[in-house]
Amino acid sequence: MDDITWEEPFCGEGASCFRLGTDATGNAYIAIAGEEETPLTDSRDALRRMIIDIKAGKADHLL
């Protein structure tokens, strides 16, 4: 796997902590904190779209 730059974990109350990361080749990664060796991988564009959609409320039904 390419050298991944991980952000600090995003943690919810009583929930798992998730980490977002990117690499120099345009890939984006999402992993459970502590399990960064097995991330979900997609493009930075896909990660950007997911964040925009979440901010727009498209995942509110999951809360």
C-alpha positions as CSV (number, residue, x, y, z in Angstrom):
1,M,0.0,0.0,0.0
2,D,1.2,3.5,-0.7
3,D,2.4,5.8,2.1
4,I,-0.9,7.0,3.7
5,T,-1.2,10.3,5.6
6,W,-3.9,9.7,8.2
7,E,-6.0,12.4,9.8
8,E,-6.7,12.3,13.6
9,P,-9.5,9.9,14.5
10,F,-13.2,11.1,14.4
11,C,-14.9,9.6,17.4
12,G,-18.5,9.6,18.5
13,E,-19.8,8.9,22.0
14,G,-19.6,5.2,22.7
15,A,-18.8,4.5,19.0
16,S,-15.8,3.4,17.0
17,C,-13.3,5.9,15.9
18,F,-12.8,6.3,12.2
19,R,-9.8,7.7,10.4
20,L,-9.6,9.3,6.9
21,G,-6.4,9.2,4.9
22,T,-5.0,10.1,1.5
23,D,-1.9,9.2,-0.5
24,A,0.2,11.0,-3.1
25,T,-1.4,9.0,-6.0
26,G,-5.0,10.3,-5.5
27,N,-6.4,7.5,-3.3
28,A,-8.5,8.1,-0.2
29,Y,-8.8,5.7,2.7
30,I,-11.3,5.1,5.6
31,A,-10.4,2.8,8.5
32,I,-11.4,2.1,12.0
33,A,-8.8,3.6,14.3
34,G,-6.3,0.8,15.2
35,E,-7.2,-1.1,12.0
36,E,-5.5,1.1,9.4
37,E,-3.9,-1.9,7.8
38,T,-7.3,-2.9,6.3
39,P,-8.9,0.3,5.0
40,L,-11.7,0.9,2.6
41,T,-10.1,2.5,-0.5
42,D,-11.5,4.7,-3.2
43,S,-10.5,7.9,-5.1
44,R,-10.2,11.3,-3.4
45,D,-13.1,12.4,-5.6
46,A,-15.3,9.7,-4.2
47,L,-14.3,10.7,-0.6
48,R,-15.0,14.4,-1.5
49,R,-18.4,13.5,-2.9
50,M,-19.3,11.4,0.2
51,I,-18.3,14.2,2.6
52,I,-20.4,16.7,0.5
53,D,-23.4,14.4,0.5
54,I,-23.1,13.8,4.3
55,K,-22.9,17.6,4.9
56,A,-26.0,18.0,2.7
57,G,-27.9,15.7,5.0
58,K,-28.1,12.7,2.7
59,A,-27.1,10.3,5.5
60,D,-29.2,11.8,8.2
61,H,-31.5,8.8,8.1
62,L,-28.7,6.7,9.5
63,L,-28.5,8.7,12.7
